[in-house]
Amino acid sequence: MPRVPGRNAGPAGLTPAAHGDGRFDMVVRTIRTVVDLGDTLRTHLCRVSRWMLPDDDNPEVDRVIERLFARRDGLGPDETPARVADYLAQAAWPLERLQSLGLQVVAVLARGRYVLDIRRGEASTSLPAMSVVTYVVAPAPCYFRLERPDLSGPVHRLGAACPRGHRPIVSNPMDRPDCWVFGIWLSHHALAHDFERSIPWCRVCLRADRLSPDTMHRT
C-alpha cells in the first residue's frame, strides 16, 4: 500500500473547529474545468498537496503543477473579477494537461472558525472566521484512508462529496502527527489485494464510486 504524507495539506498548526458548532463548513469539488476552479479562488489561504507514487516522479508533472498554481497565492477573498479572469485564462492549459496525464485536481474548501496551535500544542487561540482551500493533485481515480495506529477507519474516494472523509486533508493538528499520513490505492484490484476482498468502504464514497465513469478504467 503506497503512503503519502499530508504535512503540506494545511497551514501549519491550523485546525478546523469541531463540526456541529454552526461555524464550520466544508465542500469537496473535483476541478474539471476553469469554471470549477474559479469557484475556489476567493479564499484567505490555499495549499497544494501532491499525492504521487514514487514511480510516478515526472518532471513535466512538476512543471505543469507549478504553472497551474504559481499565481494562486496572489488571489484573495476580495479579488477583482479582472484578476480572477486573468488567472483562469492562464490556468486552462495546465489543468487540461494534468487531466491528459491521468491526474485529477480536487479542491477541499473549508470555511469557518479555525484554531491555531502555538508552540506545538502547548497553547492555542481561536481565529476569526476564514476560508482555506487545499488542492490535491493525484492519479484518477484515487482511494485513500487516514492511517491510524489501530489500522481502523473507512476507505474514501478522493473527490467524492464526503466532507467527513476529506476533513483530515485540511487539518494539521501538531500534536497528532499520525493524522498526516494517508494510505492510497489507485484501483479496486489494489484495494481487494490489501484488504483481502473485504474493503471497509465509506458508504458515501462507495456510492460515488459506483456512479463515476472512470471507475472502470482501473481495475
N, C-alpha and C positions, 0 to 999 in steps of 0.2 A: 504494500500500500504506500504510494507516494505521500509525502508530508510537505506542507508548505507553512512557513511562519506567517503569523498575522501581525507582527510587530509594527509594520508600517501601515496597517489598515486604519488607524485612527490617530488623532492628535495625541501626543504623549501625555499620559496622566488624565485624559479627558474621558469621563464615563457617563453614559446616559443615565438620567434619574430613573427610578423604578417605574415600570408600567403601572397604570391604574391610578396615577395621581392626577390625571387630567391635564398634564403639562408636557407630555412627550408623545411624539407621533413618528411613525416610520413608513416609508414607501420603498418598494423594490421595483426597479424598472430595467428591463433589457433595452439597451440602446441600439436600435436597428437603423435609425436614420438621424439626420441632424435635427429634425423636429423633436425627436425624443431627447436628444442631447440638450437642446435649447431649454427644455422644461426643467433641467437640473442645474442651471448655471447661476441662479441668483441665491447663493448661499454664503454664509460667513467664512466657512473653511472648506477645503477639499483635500482629499488624499487619493493616491493611485496605488493600488496593490496588484502585484503581478503574481498570478498563480501559474507558474510554469514548471514543467518537469525538467529534470537535469538534462535529458537528451533532447529537449526542445529548445536549447540555447541557440538562438538565431539572431545574429547582429542586425538583420533587416527588421525583425520584430521590435528590437530595442529602439531602432531609429524611428520606426513608424509610431510607436507609443509616445516617444519623446515629442514627435511632431504634433501628435493629436492633443497633448496636454501641456505643451510648452507655455502657452499663453493663458491657460485656465486660471492660474492663481491670481491673475490681474483682474478677474471679474468678481463682483460682489453683489450683495442683495439689492442694491440700488443702481445697478448697472443700466446705462442708457441703451435704448434699442439699437442705435448705430453700432456701438461696440460689440453687442451680442451678435448682430448680423455679420460683422466683420470676422469675429471669431468662428462662427459657424461656417462661413464661406471657406476658410482655410482648413476646417476640420472634416469636410466632406470626403476628401480623397483618403486620408489616413484611416478613417472609420471604415470605408469600403475596402481598403487594402487589408485591414486586420480580418475582416469577415472572409475575404477571399483566401486567407491563410488558415482558415479554420478556427479562428478565435472569436470570442464574444466580449462585449463590454457590458457589464451590469452595474447600474448605479444603485447604491443603497443610501437613501436620503433620511436623515434624522433631524427632526425639528422639535425643540422644546428646551427644557431645563437640563443643564449638564452639571456634573460635579467635577471639580479639578482637584486631583490628588497633589499634595505638596510634600516634598521630602520623602518619597517612596511610601506613601500611605500613612505617615505619622500625623498628617493633618489634611483637612480638605475644606473646600469652600464652594458654595453654590454660585453658579454664574447666571447672568440674565438669560432669558430665552434666546436661543441662537439656532442656526441651521448648519448642518455638516453633511457633505456628500462624500462617500467613498466609492471610487470607480474600481471595479475588479476586472482585470483583463485575464481571461482564462480560455482554455480549449472549450469547444462546444460539441456535445453537451458536457457538463461537469457536475459531479455529485460530491458532496462534502459532508464531513462530520467533525464537530469540535472534539478534539482529543481530550479525554479525561482519564485520570489515573485508574478508574474502575472500568474503563472501556464501555461505558454506557452512553446512551443518547441516540437519537434517530439520525438517519441519513437524509440529507436535504438535496434538492436540485437547485443549483445556482441560477438565480433569475426568477424562480417561482414566486408567486405572490404570498410569501410566507415571512412576514416581518419577524416573527419569533425566532425562526431558524437563522435568519440573517443578522440578528441583533449582535452576536459576538464580533461580526466583521467591523462594526463601528465602535465597539467597546475596546478599551485598552486599560483594564484595571491593573495598576502597577504591582499590587500585592498578590496577583494570581497569574503568574507567567504561563501556567498550563493552558490558559484560555487563548493564548496567542498562536497555537498550532492547530492546523486542520489536516485531517486525512482527506485526500481527494481521489476520485475514481473517474475514469473517462468513458465507461461503458457498463452495461448491465452484466456483461461477461466478467469483468474485473470485480464487480460487486459480488456476484454469485460465488466467485472463486474465494474471496476473502471471508465471506460470511456463510459459506457452505450452503448456499441457496436459501438461507433464511435471513433476508435483508431486513433490518429494523427501520423500515421506511417511516418518515413523517407522512401522515395521511394527506396533508395539503400538497406536499411536493410530489407524492406518488400520483395524485390526480392530475397535477400539472404535467408531469412527465408523460402520462398516457395520452394527453391531448397535444403534445408537442410534435411537430412534423419531423424534427431532427433526431428523435429517439432511435428510429430505425437505422440511422446511418452508422452507428457504432454499437455493435452487439458482441 
